[in-house]
Amino acid sequence: MKETVDRKKSVRTILGYSSGDILGGGAFTLITVLFFTYLTTNVGLSAGLAGVVVLVGKIWDAISDPIMGIISDHTHTKHGRRRIYFLIGIVPVLVTFTLLWYNFGITSQGGLAAYYILAYVLFSTAFTIVMVPYNSLLPEMVHNYKLRGKYSTFRMLFSNIAALVSATVPQLLVTALSSSVDTSTAYLVMGGIFGALYALPLLITFFWTFEEPIPEVPDSERVTLREMIKEFGQAFKNKTYRQYLSIFVFGQMATDVCSTVTLTWALYMLGIGEGNIGKSIIPGLVLIMAIFALPINSWISNKWGKQASSYILLPVRIISLVGALFLSASSPLWFIYVVCAFNGIGASAGSYVPWVLLPDIPDSGFMITGKSNAGIYSSGATFTRKFTSGFAIALTGIFLECFGYVSSDTGEAVYQTTTALFGIKFMFAIVPIVLSAITIYFALRYRLTPTRYKDMKNAIDYRINNGKPIEDKKIRKSCSMITGVEFDKMWVGSIENGIKETVA
């Protein structure tokens, strides 16, 4: 027992776990920040079709998540049910990410759209194979509320550093390579380098993490596909889970929409030309400030609860985006950087809060069903997030085209009408302001506070150790508040597993 506890607290294990999100934070950021701009300013794909490419890829990504969650929950190997997929996914991640940045000379709009949809679907599949098991690992590896927060903070540090590098270095690398090779080859080389950067750390995560032993399930007791789907549906009956999804989805959608048009906004609204160092600094500055804000998020989390950063720091983002509405090419550079810096501080909450909350959510599900389904909850979260993110980014492209935005295949700025420029400003600032405000609303209503978490764990432990429900009325009420389910209709409150929602 002591060896397991020491291993959970070891620096090696924390670093090993955190290394896994180099893929999650890095690849996701690079694609969000650069891919749309790459398709519309280098490949020549229309903004509407570029949005459709992302939408179809995200829809498949979302659909594949719960499938992978179910597969992961019911995998049994000598390496555990999560970590084995870190090995399986290394080569697919490397190859498919590279294919995103080369089109084999295709020139027609339809052909380009079809190719990039296929490339996006292939990468999304590889990404899902790794990240769904990864997101399910921590709830089973660490059970302490505060220690999970420590793991999640280090994870976000690695993720944000990877995101910073991914938002700034690729464009600089492409620009440098373009002096000796054609632009399409430069993007291909960039894709291969960053594909390796995302894939290889998975080896560290595999070897430096561990899983608690899971008893082998006899064939006669293995669940059917129908029962697996039922488990997925049951997760959405959990009130706290639905609130969590709202915080996750709206907060990340605000970041997705803003990030998708950041380079376009910098190019046209601030007059920063292609290859100018200022163009790379802007998204990088946002991410640098997000890294510096991690200790602030951690302090807020420990003092007021893991959801508190949403309603404390997101208002900072809203104020900064209001300031961004008044920025132009003639604005002082220091003022541009101040606005972007505060945007980064506020945006950090949108990324930090969902991942620090997620490891605790399966415990509330366990209280309802008596089953450990971290994969279901993890994949359900990423399913909902990716599905809505795909629509958000697709609508960004469609709206820009409706506003009259003109694409390019040269990598240079072209003439845009006043209406198109307003469309860029609208998608960069106004839409994220609205989405951030909605996130704050749900964060203020979030039910799984530190005090209620303690009550929940007490109720679960009592049920396991005594074989009967706890009698403490305060704890019983707290547990019902968390899930929106009557206490005696949950596993923790009854021998039977019936589920009936209360009117809350």
Secondary structure, DSSP 8 states (H G I E B T S, - for coil): -HHHHHHHH-HHHHHHHHHTHHHHHHHHHHIIIIIHHHIIIII---HHHHHHHHHHHHHHHHHHHHHHHHHHHT---TT-SSTHHHHHTHHHHHHHHHHTT--TT--SHHHHHHHHHHHHHHHHHHHHHHHHHHHHHHHHH---HHHHHHHHHHHHHHHHHHHHHHHHHHHHHHHHHTTTS-HHHHHHHHHHHHHHHHHTHHHHHHHH----------GGG---HHHHHHHHHHHTT-HHHHHHHHHHHHHHHHHHHHHHTHHHHHHHTS---TT-HHHHHHHHHHHHHHHHTHHHHHHHHHHH-TTHHHHHHHHHHHHHHHHHTT--TTS-HHHHHHHHHHHHHHHHHHHHHHHHHGGGHHHHHHHHHS---HHHHHHHHHHHHHHHHHHHHHHHHHHHHHTT----SSSS-----HHHHHHHHIIIIIHHHHHHHHHHHHHHT----HHHHHHHHHHHHHHHHHSS----HHHHHHHHHHHSB-GGGSGGG-SS----B---
